[in-house]
Amino acid sequence: MRTSSSPTGRSDFTQAIKLDRAYASAYFNRGSVEADDKDQLDKAIADFSTAIKLDPSNMDAYVSRAVAYIRKNNTAAALADLTTAIGTTPDLERAHFYRGILHFNTGDDVDAVADFNKAILDPQDAKALYVRGLAKRRNGDVTNSDADVAAAKALDPDVENQVQIRHGPPPRSNVRH
């Protein structure tokens, strides 16, 4: 089957679903194709939801649905899905990366750094290094911030143009309430 965002790829997965309505992977794959199109995000979310209903152990479906929610600016739903995925599979780097982005975008730099620390199991992850560096800077850790940003730019000189973040509100205090 094709996984491109072409109508043919989408129709292949739709055909697979028609043949077996309980085929969770077909819903997941069709949702992945639909998620590439901003106008199809609601359909993608519905497909990821069906995939999760059919196979609740598919943490990739939770993460993919969370990314679709992020693209729709539904932070609460995205955070819930990412937290579920991390609770079930604590070493799921992609879930930590996106939850780190959510924390960064809301100014929660302490939790952002914690998630990026877990997302950067691969020291070649320029995007995670870059945003972790920005979070460290807002949190007052300039030295380590500069090291992360420099490492990210050494891996990918265009990294700052590839990461879609909001610089968010001013940094919060490190004190937990």
Steps between C-alpha positions, in 0.01 A plus 500: 500500500608854435546731797529824308251776555361442152131423462606153383685429826197614699267286289722193551454528876129571461470183293684302769257637760203397284640148488560485877343764726707368793836557325654755737814550289295609200333773708837604640660513154209688344512744791872548437428587135218737598712668768732629227214721376397777742148490353470129590606520865152422635489186285850407614400541866192283440712230336761508777218478755357194326846342485538560875156355571589188300854473637548695825863382518597698187686789662601633156131568438482703821807701401377554145159612625677735743698654212173553310353663812807724525449609138139588594620690809325259738773494762297323770409204278855475367647506850258228614595271210873557546477439872309175435765386252785587737322335793479176303834522317732725705785489246290615204730780378251649253237543775752675726604726212146620427409531868819704542384727217162545673669582832736743326214672317317559828811630677549191717873481442576267791270227363611578144864436590405180685312370195776599258754323723297183444445574131872540436601139537640549150755783526447562128148643555565861399142618554477370856846637585405841359172542688651358820769767466237772465314369805823491701571861401157617612559305821825692563745224403685700234818290484321170438253676275778625275654150488168340393429763235855476363480119487163520323631747242810287444272207417261709290589863421136569404347348816348825625294526181379140529360513852159655532473644848357800672736676728211515746457703814786604722668214686331370811672464831679173566294464817229232480167572666 
